[in-house]
Amino acid sequence: MYKPYRIPVAKAFPDIKIQEPRMSKLVLLIVRLLGRLYLFLFYGVARIVLHKERVLSDAFKRALAGESRCIIAFRHPNGGEPQILSWFFLFRLRVLAARAGVRFVRWPHALFVYSYEVVRWGGWIARFIMPNLGAMPIHHVKMDSQGMARIYNAIVDGSYPLALAPEGQVSYTTDAVPRLEPGTIRIGFNAVQRLKEKGMDCPVEILPVSIHFRFGSWGKVSIELLLRKIEKKCGFSRRNQRNFSFTERVRQCRDHILYVNEVRYQIKGDASLSFEERIEQVINAALETAERMIGVKSEGDFFFRKYRIRQFCWDRIYLPGADNFDNINHIERNMMDLRAGEAWHIGRHQELVDLCWYFRLPLPTEEVPLHNKVEYVQNLWDFASRTMGGAYPDRVSIFPRKVIIHASPVINLSERLPSYENNKKAAIEAAIEDLERAYLDSIAEINTAERG
């Protein structure tokens, strides 16, 4: 019997109030007791290992001692990187550093920066845990002077490193760096200037951190089960698929899902176009459809347009400035719910755009490493899911066998202050290039070590 994949009850809610970030001993105790269980639910019995441990330990030692200000710029390809790193910094780094002869003046921790959207779709657990671990919310497209003030205070006067993702959001791919936003580097250079104004001779260091998932026999079983699930959703008979290779099975599902989206947006099929060109048409059509529905012009940077739509939809569901609905009459309350329902449907276009932009990747061949196959099939399911109205929380994650944390040498922004003051744009671009190179070197180093 057919069942709708994801159609919610349309309802508007009061705005979510988040307490000021702080360090709660109670929450630290809860995380200590339940953190590993939480990771188990999402990553199974995966072993978390640190590669180039001295780089990370030395950067933390300087930051915790007040000898530097550290901004941890972490890759964000899977979604769970902040949780993994938070647990690792709190409960594993100190022991590993001590084995290498590095001692910290205080217990290691990092203050994470996150988007306000996380506490909206993340539920009450995120709203309770994150502020009580010192995590700081920020808006993508709204002016947020309060949020930026928190961040600069944490860097200039704080006791712990700051952690944020230069990719701006989940990027869905580990072995490539599709895009880096300039915000991390801008924040770093502004912090350098603020420290200089206060007469503090303290370098600001960007610490590039990458996380790599590796899979074992369970990964092989899981991608087969997930691929069969996708084939079933696409209407393909399992019997007919037996004669196809892995690559052909993936191609068949991918092309069918793409075709469904072309039909949805009334895009005329063109066999001469590549998959990347066809999905680009879908991205543009979905983005323009959402913009037309909210009544804004299709102008500006692609990611600004996407974030603007996301912000509009969330603000229709969680109403800014609304503490409660006690004094709202029945008609007005139902009108709010209708607008929230409209925003949810508009958001389906935006969620599809979000995944598709990163899904413009070549098909995995039979020879590629297992982690590349796992990642592609996960994204293929996400492509199907968002075509059916899903979002990031509907993503299927396959348990890894090992999680590798890799730290690259720091990028000292204080040493680059003269070039920044001379040409801000060029200095930011140069630092972004160095950060990207650090990530790419990390990818190459881990892959080479595994082949060796």
C-alpha positions in Angstrom: 0.0 0.0 0.0 1.3 3.4 -0.9 2.2 5.8 1.9 3.4 9.4 1.6 7.1 9.7 2.3 7.0 13.0 4.3 4.0 15.3 4.7 4.0 17.1 8.0 1.2 18.7 9.9 1.4 22.4 9.1 1.9 24.3 12.3 3.6 27.6 13.3 5.6 27.8 16.6 6.8 30.7 18.8 10.4 31.7 18.2 13.0 29.5 19.9 14.8 31.2 22.8 18.4 30.1 23.3 20.2 30.9 26.5 23.5 32.7 26.5 26.4 30.3 25.9 28.1 29.1 29.0 30.0 26.1 30.4 27.7 23.9 32.6 29.4 21.4 34.8 26.1 19.4 34.8 26.0 19.2 31.0 29.7 18.3 30.9 28.9 15.4 33.3 26.0 14.3 31.1 28.1 14.5 27.9 30.9 12.5 29.7 28.4 9.8 30.7 26.3 9.7 27.5 28.5 11.1 24.8 30.0 7.8 23.7 26.6 6.2 23.6 25.4 9.1 21.4 28.3 8.6 19.0 27.5 4.8 19.0 23.9 5.5 17.9 25.2 7.4 14.9 28.6 5.8 14.2 28.4 2.4 15.8 31.6 1.0 17.3 33.9 3.1 15.0 37.4 3.6 16.4 38.3 7.3 16.6 42.0 7.8 15.9 44.2 11.0 15.6 46.7 11.4 12.8 49.5 13.9 13.3 48.6 14.2 17.0 51.5 16.5 17.8 50.2 19.2 15.5 46.8 19.3 17.3 48.2 18.9 20.8 50.7 21.7 20.3 48.1 24.1 18.9 45.8 23.3 21.9 48.7 23.7 24.4 49.5 27.2 23.1 45.8 28.3 23.0 45.0 27.0 26.5 48.0 28.6 27.9 47.1 32.0 26.3 50.1 32.0 24.1 48.0 32.1 20.9 44.4 32.4 19.8 43.3 29.3 17.9 40.5 29.0 15.3 39.8 25.3 14.5 38.7 25.2 10.8 37.2 21.8 10.5 35.9 20.0 7.4 32.1 19.3 7.5 31.3 16.6 4.9 29.1 14.3 7.0 27.2 16.4 9.5 28.5 14.7 12.7 31.9 16.4 12.8 31.1 18.8 15.7 29.8 16.0 17.9 32.8 13.8 17.2 35.3 16.6 17.7 33.5 17.9 20.9 33.7 14.4 22.4 37.3 13.9 21.3 38.5 17.2 22.7 36.8 16.8 26.0 37.6 13.1 26.7 40.4 11.8 24.5 42.8 14.6 23.5 44.2 15.1 27.0 45.2 11.5 27.4 46.7 11.3 23.9 48.6 14.5 24.3 50.1 13.3 27.7 51.4 10.2 25.9 53.2 12.4 23.5 54.7 14.5 26.4 52.3 17.5 26.0 50.6 18.8 29.1 47.7 21.3 29.1 47.2 24.0 31.7 43.4 23.3 31.7 41.1 20.6 30.4 40.9 20.9 26.6 37.7 22.1 25.0 36.6 24.1 22.0 33.7 26.5 21.5 31.7 25.6 18.3 29.9 28.1 16.1 26.6 26.8 14.6 23.7 28.1 12.6 20.5 29.0 14.3 18.8 26.5 12.1 20.4 23.6 14.0 18.4 24.2 17.1 15.3 24.4 15.1 15.5 21.0 13.4 17.8 19.5 16.0 15.1 19.5 18.7 15.2 20.0 22.5 18.5 18.0 22.9 20.4 20.4 20.7 18.8 23.4 22.4 19.8 22.1 25.8 23.3 20.7 25.2 24.8 23.2 22.7 24.5 26.5 24.7 25.6 24.7 27.9 28.9 23.6 26.2 29.6 27.2 25.1 28.5 26.8 21.5 27.5 30.0 19.8 24.7 30.5 17.3 25.0 32.8 14.2 22.7 33.7 11.3 23.8 33.1 7.7 22.0 36.0 6.0 20.6 38.1 8.8 22.6 40.9 10.4 23.7 39.4 13.7 25.8 41.9 15.7 25.2 40.0 18.9 26.3 36.7 17.5 29.5 38.3 16.0 30.3 40.0 19.3 30.2 36.6 21.0 32.5 35.1 18.5 35.1 38.0 18.8 34.9 38.0 22.5 35.5 34.2 22.5 38.6 34.6 20.4 40.2 37.7 21.9 39.3 37.2 25.6 38.3 33.6 25.8 40.1 30.6 27.3 39.4 28.0 24.6 39.9 27.6 20.8 37.0 28.5 18.6 35.7 25.9 16.1 33.8 26.5 12.9 33.3 25.0 9.5 34.7 27.1 6.6 32.5 25.2 4.2 29.5 26.9 5.9 27.4 23.8 5.9 27.5 20.0 5.3 29.4 19.5 2.0 28.5 15.8 1.5 32.0 14.8 0.1 35.2 13.9 1.9 37.7 13.5 -0.9 37.1 16.9 -2.5 36.7 20.5 -1.2 33.8 21.9 -3.3 33.7 25.3 -1.7 35.1 27.4 1.2 33.4 30.5 2.5 35.7 33.5 3.4 34.0 34.1 6.8 36.6 32.1 8.8 39.5 34.0 7.4 37.8 37.3 7.8 37.0 36.6 11.4 40.6 35.6 12.0 42.1 38.8 10.5 39.6 41.0 12.4 40.6 39.2 15.6 44.3 39.9 14.8 43.4 43.6 14.5 41.5 43.7 17.8 44.3 42.0 19.6 46.7 44.6 18.2 44.4 47.4 19.3 44.4 46.0 22.8 48.2 45.8 22.8 48.2 42.0 23.0 51.1 40.3 21.3 49.3 37.0 20.6 49.2 35.3 17.3 45.9 34.1 15.8 46.3 30.7 14.3 44.0 28.8 11.9 44.2 25.1 12.6 42.9 23.0 9.6 41.2 19.8 10.8 39.8 17.1 8.5 37.8 14.0 9.4 37.9 10.9 7.3 35.5 7.9 7.6 36.6 4.4 6.7 34.4 1.4 6.3 34.8 -2.4 6.7 32.7 -5.4 5.9 29.6 -3.9 7.4 30.0 -1.0 5.0 29.9 -3.4 2.1 26.7 -5.0 3.4 25.1 -1.6 4.2 25.6 0.0 0.8 24.1 -3.1 -0.9 21.0 -2.8 1.4 20.7 0.9 0.8 21.2 0.6 -2.9 18.4 -2.0 -3.0 16.2 0.4 -1.1 16.8 3.1 -3.6 16.1 0.7 -6.5 12.8 -0.2 -4.9 11.9 3.4 -4.5 12.7 3.9 -8.2 10.5 0.9 -9.2 13.3 -1.3 -10.4 13.0 -5.0 -10.0 15.7 -6.7 -8.0 15.7 -9.6 -10.4 16.5 -7.4 -13.3 19.3 -5.6 -11.4 21.3 -8.8 -10.8 23.1 -8.6 -14.2 24.2 -5.0 -13.7 27.5 -3.9 -12.2 27.6 -1.6 -9.2 28.3 1.4 -11.4 25.4 0.7 -13.7 23.0 0.1 -10.9 23.9 3.5 -9.4 23.7 5.2 -12.8 20.3 3.8 -13.5 18.9 5.1 -10.2 20.6 8.4 -10.5 19.3 9.1 -14.0 15.8 8.0 -13.0 15.7 10.4 -10.1 17.0 13.2 -12.2 14.4 12.5 -14.9 11.6 12.7 -12.2 12.9 16.1 -11.2 13.1 17.3 -14.8 9.4 16.3 -15.2 8.6 18.1 -12.0 10.1 21.4 -13.2 9.0 20.9 -16.8 12.5 20.8 -18.1 12.7 19.4 -21.6 15.0 16.4 -21.8 18.2 16.6 -23.8 20.2 13.4 -24.3 23.2 15.4 -25.5 23.7 17.1 -22.1 25.8 15.5 -19.3 24.4 14.6 -15.9 26.1 17.7 -14.5 24.5 20.0 -17.0 21.1 18.4 -16.5 21.2 18.7 -12.7 22.4 22.3 -13.1 19.1 23.0 -14.9 17.2 21.3 -12.0 19.1 23.4 -9.5 18.2 26.7 -11.3 14.6 25.7 -11.8 14.1 24.7 -8.2 15.8 27.9 -6.9 13.8 30.1 -9.2 10.5 28.3 -8.2 11.2 28.9 -4.5 12.1 32.5 -5.1 8.9 33.1 -7.1 6.9 31.5 -4.3 8.3 33.8 -1.6 8.2 36.9 -4.0 11.9 37.8 -4.3 14.0 38.5 -7.4 16.5 35.9 -8.6 19.6 37.9 -8.0 22.7 37.7 -6.0 25.2 35.0 -5.1 23.9 31.4 -5.4 24.5 30.6 -1.8 23.0 33.9 -0.6 19.9 33.0 -2.6 19.8 29.6 -1.1 20.3 30.7 2.5 17.8 33.5 2.0 15.1 31.0 1.1 16.0 28.8 4.0 15.8 31.7 6.4 12.5 32.8 5.0 11.0 29.3 5.5 12.3 28.9 9.1 11.0 32.4 10.0 7.5 31.4 8.8 7.6 28.2 10.9 9.3 29.6 14.0 8.0 33.2 14.2 10.7 35.7 15.2 9.5 37.9 18.1 6.6 35.6 19.0 6.9 34.3 22.5 3.5 32.7 22.7 0.2 32.6 20.9 -2.1 33.0 23.9 -3.6 36.3 22.8 -4.0 35.4 19.1 -7.5 34.7 17.9 -8.5 31.5 16.1 -8.5 32.9 12.6 -5.1 34.5 13.0 -3.6 31.4 14.5 -4.8 29.2 11.6 -3.5 31.8 9.1 -0.1 31.4 10.8 -0.3 27.6 10.4 -1.2 28.0 6.7 1.8 30.2 6.1 4.0 27.7 7.9 2.7 25.0 5.7 3.4 27.0 2.6 6.9 27.7 3.9 7.5 24.0 4.5 6.6 23.2 0.8 8.8 26.1 -0.4 11.6 24.6 1.7 11.4 21.3 -0.3 12.7 23.1 -3.3 15.5 24.6 -1.3 16.5 21.3 0.3 16.7 19.7 -3.2 18.9 22.6 -4.4 21.2 22.2 -1.3 21.9 18.5 -2.1 22.1 18.8 -5.8 24.8 21.5 -5.9 27.1 19.1 -4.1 26.0 16.0 -6.0 27.6 17.0 -9.2 30.2 14.2 -8.9 31.3 11.5 -11.3 29.9 8.0 -10.8 32.1 5.7 -8.7 33.8 3.0 -10.6 34.3 -0.6 -9.4 37.9 0.3 -8.5 37.4 3.3 -6.3 37.9 2.8 -2.5 35.0 1.6 -0.4 34.5 4.9 1.4 33.9 6.7 -1.9 31.2 4.1 -2.8 29.6 4.5 0.6 29.6 8.2 0.3 28.1 8.2 -3.2 25.3 5.8 -2.3 24.4 7.8 0.8 24.2 10.9 -1.4 22.2 9.0 -3.9 19.7 8.1 -1.2 19.6 11.7 -0.2 18.9 12.7 -3.8 15.9 10.3 -3.8 14.8 11.5 -0.4 14.9 15.2 -1.2 13.1 14.5 -4.4 10.3 13.0 -2.3 10.3 16.0 0.1 12.9 15.0 2.6 15.7 17.0 4.2 19.0 16.5 6.0 17.5 14.7 9.0 16.2 12.0 6.6 19.7 11.2 5.5 20.9 7.6 6.0 24.4 7.3 7.5 26.3 4.0 7.2 28.4 3.1 10.3 32.1 3.5 9.7 34.8 1.2 11.0 37.2 4.0 11.7 37.1 7.8 12.1 40.4 9.5 11.4 41.0 13.0 12.7 43.8 14.7 10.8 45.3 18.1 11.8 47.4 20.1 9.4 50.1 22.8 10.3 48.6 26.0 11.5 48.2 29.1 9.3 49.4 32.1 11.3 47.3 35.1 10.3 49.1 37.5 12.6 52.2 37.2 10.4 50.0 38.2 7.4 48.6 41.3 9.0 50.7 43.7 6.9 49.6 42.1 3.6 46.0 42.2 4.9 46.2 45.9 5.7 47.7 46.6 2.3 45.1 44.5 0.3 42.4 42.8 2.3 40.9 40.9 -0.6 44.2 39.4 -1.8 45.2 38.5 1.7 41.9 36.7 2.4 42.1 34.9 -1.0 45.7 33.7 -0.3 44.7 32.4 3.2 41.7 30.6 1.7 44.0 29.0 -0.9 46.4 27.8 1.8 43.5 26.4 3.9 42.1 24.5 0.8 45.6 23.2 0.1 45.9 22.0 3.7 42.6 20.0 3.3 43.7 18.6 -0.1 47.1 17.5 1.3 45.2 15.9 4.2 43.1 13.9 1.8 46.1 12.8 -0.3 48.1 11.9 2.8 45.4 9.7 4.3 44.6 8.0 1.0 48.3 7.4 0.3 48.9 6.0 3.8 46.0 3.5 3.3 47.2 2.4 -0.1 50.7 1.9 1.3 
